């Protein structure tokens, strides 16, 4: 009897030891596996010298009476100067900016404002003052070369902002066509970004479209095809039409990053009235204030996207006041696979990958978050001033091919279906067809 009891107890003890050993073994394997993971981190900020580069408050999407804006160019320039912007691009519909002090060539019909207003550019004297920082302690505001909003007269709002080349001057554009303005800008030696993408498919009204490849492909294809198309506008105006554009951006990145293209996220007022001036900004990190340095920053993603209103992230009722959080430094530790952000005036730092918040805090350990980490990670910083978003850091664990999201092949169509689709597409590109499309399809 005694020996039987002892045997049972010894058996239980051995079982417990074996279980503990198994758990320890699993834990050791897990830890060892995490230690073995090694990432190549491509930071958009790797060229930034944090000790010498300046941070320039920027606006790359503003309208005047030269197209459908409600303010004369003089008033727009003065208001942005007053609100401490360092860089301003005038991007009127179909109208290339020749300089704040030069009259542009306005489009027929939509250039009707010249019939009702005494339009005049900024005076040469005032232009000299603003571009040298008079009245602002010597801090000038840069006039961005040859800004334009292309496809300026389309109802579908398939707009593209172009810079530095003058392409598409006077062109009304074509419904649903992103490729033509992007290609024209590329061939003329300029750069462009899609602005704002969600307005095209009313994605804010139907957020499922922000994750559906059938809708995303119209943005993905030109981004992959043309290097000079550097990104998409993720904040626009008061975030009414663009509230889901960060969702769209993350889904676009899931397709483009593993294929070698990072689409940068831009943030702009699209200002038509004075109330919308100052809602958004890009903070450009540049060694000097020049168009050449600006172009490099736009191409390389060395900037942050800021907005006082972010309905998806901060709620519909929130509107920031005060200063945005300021990023002082970003450090990437390649040996430990850790990204560290040094910032001030912030409340929360969140790390986002594939559209999900996967970590918080000023440091992000890729190995510890490997199971939730996609092909990229970005951070967003919240405070009373609003939200500041970084550009994506590419996170390559050596198996990037496994993270490629397949692009579905279109369903095969019969000859009759092809003819029907072609006819419908042509009708939809007319004003009447577009009205029916908006009423009965988009809702």
Secondary structure as GFF3:
##gff-version 3
##sequence-region A 1 443
A	DSSP	alpha_helix	2	36	.	.	.	ID=ss1
A	DSSP	beta_strand	40	42	.	.	.	ID=ss2
A	DSSP	beta_strand	54	62	.	.	.	ID=ss3
A	DSSP	alpha_helix	73	82	.	.	.	ID=ss4
A	DSSP	beta_strand	87	90	.	.	.	ID=ss5
A	DSSP	alpha_helix	113	116	.	.	.	ID=ss6
A	DSSP	alpha_helix	124	130	.	.	.	ID=ss7
A	DSSP	beta_strand	142	143	.	.	.	ID=ss8
A	DSSP	beta_strand	148	150	.	.	.	ID=ss9
A	DSSP	beta_strand	160	163	.	.	.	ID=ss10
A	DSSP	alpha_helix	179	187	.	.	.	ID=ss11
A	DSSP	beta_strand	191	194	.	.	.	ID=ss12
A	DSSP	three_ten_helix	197	199	.	.	.	ID=ss13
A	DSSP	three_ten_helix	203	205	.	.	.	ID=ss14
A	DSSP	three_ten_helix	207	211	.	.	.	ID=ss15
A	DSSP	alpha_helix	213	225	.	.	.	ID=ss16
A	DSSP	beta_strand	229	236	.	.	.	ID=ss17
A	DSSP	alpha_helix	245	256	.	.	.	ID=ss18
A	DSSP	three_ten_helix	257	259	.	.	.	ID=ss19
A	DSSP	beta_strand	264	268	.	.	.	ID=ss20
A	DSSP	three_ten_helix	274	276	.	.	.	ID=ss21
A	DSSP	beta_strand	280	286	.	.	.	ID=ss22
A	DSSP	alpha_helix	291	300	.	.	.	ID=ss23
A	DSSP	beta_strand	303	307	.	.	.	ID=ss24
A	DSSP	alpha_helix	311	314	.	.	.	ID=ss25
A	DSSP	beta_strand	326	333	.	.	.	ID=ss26
A	DSSP	beta_strand	338	344	.	.	.	ID=ss27
A	DSSP	beta_strand	348	353	.	.	.	ID=ss28
A	DSSP	beta_strand	356	360	.	.	.	ID=ss29
A	DSSP	beta_strand	363	365	.	.	.	ID=ss30
A	DSSP	beta_strand	376	383	.	.	.	ID=ss31
A	DSSP	beta_strand	386	389	.	.	.	ID=ss32
A	DSSP	beta_strand	393	396	.	.	.	ID=ss33
A	DSSP	three_ten_helix	400	403	.	.	.	ID=ss34
A	DSSP	alpha_helix	415	428	.	.	.	ID=ss35
A	DSSP	alpha_helix	431	437	.	.	.	ID=ss36
A	DSSP	pi_helix	438	442	.	.	.	ID=ss37
###
